[in-house]
Amino acid sequence: MLAAGFLLDLILGDPDGIFHVVRLIGGEISFLEKKLYRGRGSARLFFRGLILVILVLLSVSAGAYLLLFLSLKLSRILFFITGALICWQCLAVKSLKEAAMRVYSALYPVLRDTNGSKGDGADELSDAREALSMIVGRDTERLNRADIIRAAVESVAESSSDGIIAPLFYLFLFGPVGGLFYKAANTMDSMLGYRNERYEYFGKAAARLDDILNFIPSRLAALFMIAAAFIHKDFSGRNAFKVWLRDRNILKSPNAGQTEAAASGALELKLAGPAYYKGVLSDKPFIGAEFERESVPGDIIRINTLMYLTSFLAFFTGMCLYVFSVLL
């Protein structure tokens, strides 16, 4: 199931339309938020947010289990197809690459202009900022060309963990139900896990659960990324390991810095640093501060290559371990 789902993701990417499982989960989260976000007080809001987390996890896990159970009752082939489709929708290799490439293409309008017109620089940056805003949480209006590229690189590096390696981790361990359980938790964090007036307490349970679930996968993702950097001649495995050891824990998030640090060293590119979120400056430290070169659009191509190598290494390592466990 997982092998078929992984292959489908590489070929097709995320399916468009309402039937994508993450969109369905997101719809449920929005519905429950409207029903449960009431009252004042930190304890009350935290408790209501915790109820939302429990309801979403129970409904998603039970729904996935019931769907697989019923399909198995009807046919083993249908059971396999259902499981493969669930695995496919838990992964995001191709869609992550395509999202970053939309930023790259916006910086080079000639790539998408059938008339070959390059346009002016202002239009390029405007389109690139818009494409970037689809994959990052920071404000993009103030970003110059180099900042846009670095932000795209950071997004791919961080999402390599929670969009690919973490789902693979839980799919290998617990099958399609485990994969959907993780996706539900990760989606709740992306929608509710903000430290602002509305979600400081209501989204705390979702944010902490996501931190816990990503603790091991994020570190595995960094190690696979470092291994990929040693394999490919265009990356520095030595710097990837050095920067990861030094900078992996300097961000407030316990997990985001893991793959960002590995990617910074592999590409020899400074990442992170101060950024605006909803008009408020977040004075984040730099990762890989010793790298002074300016980012170039080709860095988006390079981080995509590193992300693919990391994904392949993680998948084949998991498959080998699975086969070995079966043989035992």
Backbone torsions as a table, in degrees:
resi	resn	phi	psi	omega
1	MET	NA	-48.4	-177.1
2	LEU	-66.8	-40.7	178.1
3	ALA	-61.2	-43.4	179.2
4	ALA	-66.3	-41.3	178.8
5	GLY	-64.9	-40.1	178.1
6	PHE	-63.2	-42.7	178.7
7	LEU	-64.5	-42.8	177.9
8	LEU	-60.2	-39.9	179.7
9	ASP	-66.0	-39.8	178.9
10	LEU	-64.4	-34.8	-176.3
11	ILE	-85.8	-46.0	-170.1
12	LEU	-103.1	-27.3	-173.4
13	GLY	70.9	-161.3	-179.6
14	ASP	-72.0	135.5	175.5
15	PRO	-72.6	142.6	176.9
16	ASP	-84.0	154.6	175.1
17	GLY	105.8	175.4	-173.3
18	ILE	-68.9	-19.0	-172.9
19	PHE	-83.6	4.3	172.3
20	HIS	-69.6	132.8	-173.1
21	VAL	-61.1	-35.5	-179.5
22	VAL	-67.0	-36.4	176.8
23	ARG	-65.6	-39.3	177.9
24	LEU	-65.0	-42.7	177.5
25	ILE	-63.7	-42.3	178.4
26	GLY	-61.1	-38.7	177.2
27	GLY	-63.6	-40.1	178.0
28	GLU	-65.5	-41.3	179.5
29	ILE	-62.3	-43.9	179.4
30	SER	-63.0	-41.6	179.4
31	PHE	-62.3	-47.6	-179.1
32	LEU	-68.0	-33.3	177.8
33	GLU	-62.2	-42.6	179.2
34	LYS	-62.6	-33.9	-178.1
35	LYS	-81.0	-32.4	-170.7
36	LEU	-101.3	-20.9	-176.9
37	TYR	-78.8	90.5	-179.6
38	ARG	-143.9	157.6	175.3
39	GLY	79.4	178.1	179.7
40	ARG	-128.4	169.1	179.9
41	GLY	101.1	136.9	-175.7
42	SER	-63.0	-43.2	-177.4
43	ALA	-65.8	-42.9	-179.4
44	ARG	-63.3	-45.8	-178.9
45	LEU	-66.5	-40.0	178.1
46	PHE	-62.4	-43.1	-179.5
47	PHE	-63.6	-42.5	179.1
48	ARG	-67.0	-36.9	175.6
49	GLY	-65.6	-36.6	177.4
50	LEU	-65.8	-39.5	176.8
51	ILE	-61.1	-42.6	178.1
52	LEU	-59.1	-45.8	-179.9
53	VAL	-59.1	-46.2	-178.5
54	ILE	-63.7	-44.5	-179.1
55	LEU	-62.6	-43.5	-179.1
56	VAL	-65.6	-46.3	-178.4
57	LEU	-63.9	-41.5	179.2
58	LEU	-65.5	-45.5	-177.2
59	SER	-67.6	-40.9	-179.4
60	VAL	-68.3	-46.3	-179.1
61	SER	-65.8	-45.4	179.8
62	ALA	-65.1	-40.4	178.8
63	GLY	-62.9	-43.4	179.2
64	ALA	-65.0	-43.1	180.0
65	TYR	-63.1	-44.6	-179.2
66	LEU	-64.0	-41.6	179.3
67	LEU	-62.2	-43.4	178.6
68	LEU	-68.1	-39.7	179.4
69	PHE	-62.2	-47.1	-179.3
70	LEU	-66.4	-38.7	179.1
71	SER	-66.5	-35.7	177.7
72	LEU	-66.7	-37.0	178.1
73	LYS	-63.7	-33.1	-178.6
74	LEU	-81.6	-44.0	-176.1
75	SER	-170.3	140.2	176.0
76	ARG	-67.0	-32.3	177.1
77	ILE	-65.8	-44.6	178.1
78	LEU	-63.3	-36.8	176.7
79	PHE	-61.0	-45.2	178.9
80	PHE	-63.8	-44.6	-179.2
81	ILE	-62.8	-44.6	179.8
82	THR	-60.8	-46.6	178.7
83	GLY	-63.0	-40.8	179.2
84	ALA	-63.8	-40.2	179.3
85	LEU	-65.6	-38.3	177.0
86	ILE	-64.9	-45.0	178.5
87	CYS	-59.9	-42.3	178.9
88	TRP	-56.7	-45.1	-175.1
89	GLN	-78.3	-8.6	175.5
90	CYS	-84.9	-14.6	-173.6
91	LEU	-107.9	160.4	-174.1
92	ALA	-148.2	42.0	-178.3
93	VAL	-68.5	-58.7	-176.2
94	LYS	-66.4	-40.6	-178.0
95	SER	-65.9	-34.0	177.3
96	LEU	-65.7	-43.1	177.3
97	LYS	-62.4	-45.8	-177.0
98	GLU	-64.0	-38.1	179.0
99	ALA	-63.2	-42.4	178.2
100	ALA	-69.0	-35.8	-178.9
101	MET	-70.3	-23.6	174.4
102	ARG	-66.3	-34.8	174.5
103	VAL	-67.2	-44.7	179.2
104	TYR	-59.4	-46.4	-178.7
105	SER	-64.8	-35.0	179.0
106	ALA	-65.6	-28.7	177.2
107	LEU	-77.5	-15.2	176.9
108	TYR	-129.4	76.7	-176.2
109	PRO	-55.5	-25.9	-179.7
110	VAL	-61.0	-24.8	-179.7
111	LEU	-69.6	-23.1	-176.5
112	ARG	-119.6	2.4	-178.2
113	ASP	-101.7	113.3	-176.5
114	THR	-66.0	-20.7	178.9
115	ASN	-86.9	-5.2	179.2
116	GLY	77.7	11.6	-179.6
117	SER	-80.3	132.3	-177.5
118	LYS	-87.6	-21.2	-179.3
119	GLY	72.5	-173.9	-179.9
120	ASP	-102.4	168.0	-175.0
121	GLY	-63.3	-35.8	-179.4
122	ALA	-62.4	-42.7	178.5
123	ASP	-63.6	-41.0	179.5
124	GLU	-57.9	-49.9	-177.6
125	LEU	-68.3	-35.5	177.9
126	SER	-62.6	-45.6	178.6
127	ASP	-66.7	-39.5	-180.0
128	ALA	-66.0	-40.4	177.5
129	ARG	-63.1	-39.9	179.1
130	GLU	-65.1	-43.7	178.2
131	ALA	-64.3	-38.8	-180.0
132	LEU	-66.5	-36.6	-177.4
133	SER	-62.1	-18.0	178.9
134	MET	-76.5	-15.9	-174.2
135	ILE	-125.0	-1.8	178.9
136	VAL	-128.5	158.6	179.3
137	GLY	-94.3	-12.9	-176.5
138	ARG	-76.7	164.2	172.4
139	ASP	-72.2	137.7	-176.6
140	THR	-108.4	-7.4	-172.7
141	GLU	-64.0	-30.9	-176.5
142	ARG	-89.7	-5.8	-170.7
143	LEU	-77.2	134.9	172.6
144	ASN	-89.0	-174.9	-174.8
145	ARG	-58.8	-47.8	-178.2
146	ALA	-65.4	-39.1	179.5
147	ASP	-65.1	-39.2	178.9
148	ILE	-60.8	-45.0	-179.1
149	ILE	-64.4	-45.6	179.9
150	ARG	-62.1	-39.2	179.4
151	ALA	-65.3	-38.4	177.4
152	ALA	-65.4	-41.2	177.9
153	VAL	-62.5	-44.9	178.6
154	GLU	-59.5	-42.4	-178.1
155	SER	-62.3	-44.9	178.9
156	VAL	-65.4	-42.1	-179.8
157	ALA	-61.0	-48.5	-178.5
158	GLU	-68.2	-42.0	-177.8
159	SER	-71.3	-17.5	174.0
160	SER	-59.2	-30.0	178.7
161	SER	-80.8	-62.1	-173.2
162	ASP	-81.9	-11.9	178.0
163	GLY	-99.7	-15.8	-175.6
164	ILE	-133.3	-62.9	-171.7
165	ILE	-67.9	-43.6	179.4
166	ALA	-63.6	-46.6	174.7
167	PRO	-58.8	-41.6	177.0
168	LEU	-59.6	-42.4	-179.4
169	PHE	-57.1	-48.9	-177.2
170	TYR	-78.6	-27.3	174.0
171	LEU	-67.8	-41.8	178.1
172	PHE	-64.9	-39.0	-176.3
173	LEU	-79.0	-42.2	-169.7
174	PHE	-127.4	8.5	176.3
175	GLY	74.0	-166.7	-177.0
176	PRO	-57.4	-36.6	179.2
177	VAL	-63.9	-42.6	178.3
178	GLY	-64.7	-38.2	177.7
179	GLY	-63.0	-43.6	179.2
180	LEU	-69.9	-34.8	175.0
181	PHE	-57.1	-46.8	179.3
182	TYR	-64.6	-44.7	-178.8
183	LYS	-61.1	-37.7	177.8
184	ALA	-63.0	-45.7	179.4
185	ALA	-63.6	-42.6	-179.1
186	ASN	-67.4	-37.6	177.9
187	THR	-67.1	-39.9	176.1
188	MET	-61.4	-40.2	178.7
189	ASP	-64.7	-41.6	-178.8
190	SER	-67.6	-25.1	-179.0
191	MET	-97.0	-28.9	-172.5
192	LEU	-121.5	-16.1	-170.5
193	GLY	-83.5	53.2	179.5
194	TYR	-110.3	146.7	177.4
195	ARG	-96.7	73.3	175.9
196	ASN	-134.1	-176.1	-173.6
197	GLU	-60.1	-38.3	-176.1
198	ARG	-77.0	-42.3	-169.5
199	TYR	-108.0	1.9	-177.3
200	GLU	-51.8	-42.5	180.0
201	TYR	-107.4	-37.6	-178.7
202	PHE	-64.5	-33.9	-178.3
203	GLY	-98.4	4.4	-174.5
204	LYS	-64.2	-41.5	-179.2
205	ALA	-63.6	-40.8	178.6
206	ALA	-64.5	-42.6	-179.0
207	ALA	-65.9	-43.4	-178.2
208	ARG	-68.4	-38.2	177.3
209	LEU	-61.8	-42.9	179.3
210	ASP	-63.8	-39.8	177.0
211	ASP	-59.7	-43.5	-178.7
212	ILE	-66.4	-46.9	-177.2
213	LEU	-66.5	-28.3	-178.2
214	ASN	-93.6	-2.6	-174.0
215	PHE	-60.0	-52.4	179.8
216	ILE	-74.2	-49.2	-178.5
217	PRO	-58.3	-37.2	-178.7
218	SER	-64.3	-35.9	179.2
219	ARG	-75.7	-36.8	173.2
220	LEU	-63.5	-41.4	179.5
221	ALA	-60.0	-42.5	178.7
222	ALA	-62.8	-41.7	179.9
223	LEU	-66.5	-40.6	176.2
224	PHE	-65.0	-36.3	179.6
225	MET	-67.7	-39.1	177.0
226	ILE	-64.2	-43.1	177.3
227	ALA	-60.5	-41.2	178.3
228	ALA	-63.1	-37.5	179.5
229	ALA	-66.3	-33.6	176.6
230	PHE	-70.9	-30.6	-176.6
231	ILE	-74.9	-41.8	-172.1
232	HIS	-94.0	133.7	-173.7
233	LYS	-69.7	-19.4	-178.3
234	ASP	-81.8	-1.5	-178.3
235	PHE	-122.7	161.6	178.0
236	SER	-105.7	101.4	177.3
237	GLY	-65.8	-36.0	-179.5
238	ARG	-63.1	-46.9	179.6
239	ASN	-69.6	-33.8	177.6
240	ALA	-59.5	-44.4	-180.0
241	PHE	-69.4	-41.1	-177.5
242	LYS	-65.1	-48.1	-178.3
243	VAL	-68.0	-36.6	178.0
244	TRP	-61.9	-45.6	178.9
245	LEU	-59.9	-38.6	-173.2
246	ARG	-86.1	-41.7	-167.8
247	ASP	-110.1	2.2	-171.8
248	ARG	-65.5	-21.6	-176.0
249	ASN	-114.8	15.8	-175.5
250	ILE	-84.1	-15.0	175.9
251	LEU	-84.5	159.6	179.8
252	LYS	-64.9	-36.9	177.7
253	SER	-68.0	133.3	-179.5
254	PRO	-72.8	-10.9	-173.7
255	ASN	-122.4	-31.4	-173.1
256	ALA	-61.2	-35.0	-176.2
257	GLY	-72.6	-14.1	-176.1
258	GLN	-62.6	-59.1	-178.6
259	THR	-77.4	-28.5	176.8
260	GLU	-63.6	-40.0	179.4
261	ALA	-67.2	-43.0	178.3
262	ALA	-62.7	-42.6	-179.9
263	ALA	-67.5	-39.0	178.7
264	SER	-58.6	-46.9	179.0
265	GLY	-68.9	-39.7	-178.8
266	ALA	-62.8	-40.9	-179.1
267	LEU	-90.2	-9.1	-174.7
268	GLU	53.3	53.9	-176.1
269	LEU	-137.1	130.4	177.9
270	LYS	-69.6	131.2	-179.0
271	LEU	-126.3	176.1	-179.8
272	ALA	64.2	-140.7	-175.6
273	GLY	90.6	176.0	-177.0
274	PRO	-57.2	142.4	179.2
275	ALA	-154.0	152.2	179.1
276	TYR	-95.7	136.1	175.4
277	TYR	-127.9	113.7	-177.4
278	LYS	52.9	41.5	176.3
279	GLY	83.0	-3.0	-179.0
280	VAL	-106.9	129.2	-178.6
281	LEU	-76.1	126.7	173.0
282	SER	-105.1	113.4	-173.8
283	ASP	-85.7	68.3	-179.7
284	LYS	-76.3	145.9	176.5
285	PRO	-73.9	161.0	176.7
286	PHE	-81.1	145.5	170.7
287	ILE	-104.4	131.3	-176.9
288	GLY	68.2	44.8	-173.8
289	ALA	-62.8	-19.7	-178.1
290	GLU	-74.6	-15.2	-178.5
291	PHE	-86.0	111.7	-172.3
292	GLU	-97.8	-8.9	-176.2
293	ARG	-67.1	151.0	178.2
294	GLU	-80.5	142.5	178.7
295	SER	-68.0	148.2	179.0
296	VAL	-129.5	157.4	-178.4
297	PRO	-53.8	-31.1	178.9
298	GLY	-61.1	-20.0	177.2
299	ASP	-65.6	-27.4	176.7
300	ILE	-68.3	-40.5	175.4
301	ILE	-62.0	-43.0	-176.5
302	ARG	-66.4	-42.1	-179.4
303	ILE	-68.6	-31.9	174.6
304	ASN	-64.1	-41.9	177.2
305	THR	-61.7	-44.2	178.8
306	LEU	-64.0	-38.7	178.7
307	MET	-64.2	-42.6	178.7
308	TYR	-64.6	-44.4	178.9
309	LEU	-62.2	-41.5	177.8
310	THR	-61.2	-43.1	-179.9
311	SER	-64.0	-44.6	180.0
312	PHE	-63.3	-42.9	179.5
313	LEU	-62.0	-43.9	-179.8
314	ALA	-65.3	-43.1	-178.2
315	PHE	-64.8	-48.8	-177.5
316	PHE	-69.8	-32.4	174.1
317	THR	-64.1	-44.5	177.3
318	GLY	-62.0	-40.7	179.5
319	MET	-65.3	-41.4	179.2
320	CYS	-63.9	-42.7	178.1
321	LEU	-64.2	-38.1	178.9
322	TYR	-64.8	-48.4	179.5
323	VAL	-61.0	-41.7	179.2
324	PHE	-61.7	-41.7	179.9
325	SER	-67.2	-34.9	177.9
326	VAL	-67.1	-42.6	180.0
327	LEU	-64.2	-33.1	177.5
328	LEU	-71.7	NA	NA
